[in-house]
Amino acid sequence: MEIPLLLAVPAVMAAALLAGIEQAALAMLVVVALVLALFFAGYEASRPGLRQIMPTLVLAALAAAGRILFGPIPDFKPVSAIAIIAGATLGRRNGFMVGALAALTSNFFFGQGMWTPWQMYAWGLVGYVGGALAHAGAFDRADGTVRMPALLTYGFASGLLYGVVINAYDIIGFVQPLTWAGAMARLATAVPFDITHGLATCVFLVALYKPWCRRINRVVVKYGL
């Protein structure tokens, strides 16, 4: 049910766009909050043990701390890279949780608002997709070496994926009246930041992916996670 649940958000976005709903921002916010609540409830229902939860919480805390540390540099953050690493080593569900929890906790520093659920969903989606790709063998060869071109391609694309979610919410919910000119103007201001986000993710993946994955995989094997 995870994939249909995650796809519900873009489906509602498309419906709000096509139907021209006046209160689109509120309607979409309700849906994304419900999706997050159901995802978290599903995670809790799986009854993960403390050994399983701790690596996820530690990575989420590191991602949140990294976001705060690099706060002065717009969109140059390690959150996407760490969410991808979590998905690759701990599974796509934990990749989602790391991205979502990092957004939630770091926003106690940056400020909570109606943008928080969207950041949680977007960063969670980055980790989830990263975990799915890693599980399919996209990032690591059988001999343990890293498919760096594939990893960095997704790393850069993840910045754009995050941007698509945030920008779509912003444009559909707040550009009134919604016109092509207005949407393109809003998008033009956002794309440079999304590109920076993608490049930053590549930088952090180059620095962190190999050593962190090696250490996390040791923990996974040692404790049978």
PESUL-V208446 format. One record per run of one state. SS is the DSSP state (alpha for helix, beta for strand, coil for the rest). FROM is the first residue (numbers start at 1). LEN is the number of residues. If there is no record, write none. Layout:
SS;FROM;LEN + SS;FROM;LEN
//
This chain:
coil;1;1 + alpha;2;18 + coil;20;4 + alpha;24;22 + coil;46;4 + alpha;50;20 + coil;70;9 + alpha;79;12 + coil;91;1 + alpha;92;19 + coil;111;5 + alpha;116;20 + coil;136;4 + beta;140;1 + coil;141;5 + beta;146;1 + coil;147;1 + alpha;148;27 + coil;175;5 + alpha;180;44 + coil;224;2
//
